[in-house]
Amino acid sequence: MEGSKGYTLMELVVVLALIGLMLIVSIPRFRQTLLTDSLNSTARKIVGQVKTLKNRTIREQKTGFFHFDLMEQRYWVTTESDNETLLASARENAYQVPSSVRISDVWSQSHGKKSEGEVLVRFNKKGYVEPVIIHLESDDKKMSLVLNPFLGTIKIYEKYIDMHRDDSNST
């Protein structure tokens, strides 16, 4: 058959086998991305809010506060100059963490680990904050957001970072 156009059965089988192989390799990674997307998204939002609050405290020369409500799984920011109406509005319009994600606890150098109630993280007028670690979890994934007090950086670890205060030197 001269001039016939088309693919042989062998060519079609090879192409389908290659497509199948690519799917087998990529689906687990795609599935992992889908399952952890809300955890990563929540971490990015918290990091963004921390950076915004830090910049605001420096710009306005006001002390700022990052509030975590661990029972309601919400967070919001305020400054010392906010009046009662602004404080109530910030709390009412707090960001609700997705149901698949949980703020498991917040550790600070001065208060240790808190896993219930409200936690207040204070930013001074220069944007400094005491060492703080915010722990997030989603199903079997854990994430730690570590706030560096002087550099103003936030490191994200895809595991639970535990900090212990060294009280052995106390007298």
Secondary structure, DSSP 8 states (H G I E B T S, - for coil): -TT--S--HHHHHHHHHHHHHHHHHHHHHHHHHHHHHHHHHHHHHHHHHHHHHHHHHHHHT--EEEEEETTTTEEEEEETT--HHHHHHHHHT-EE--TT-EEEEEEETTTEEE-SSEEEEEE-TTS-B--EEEEEEETTEEEEEEE-TTT--EEEESS--------TT--
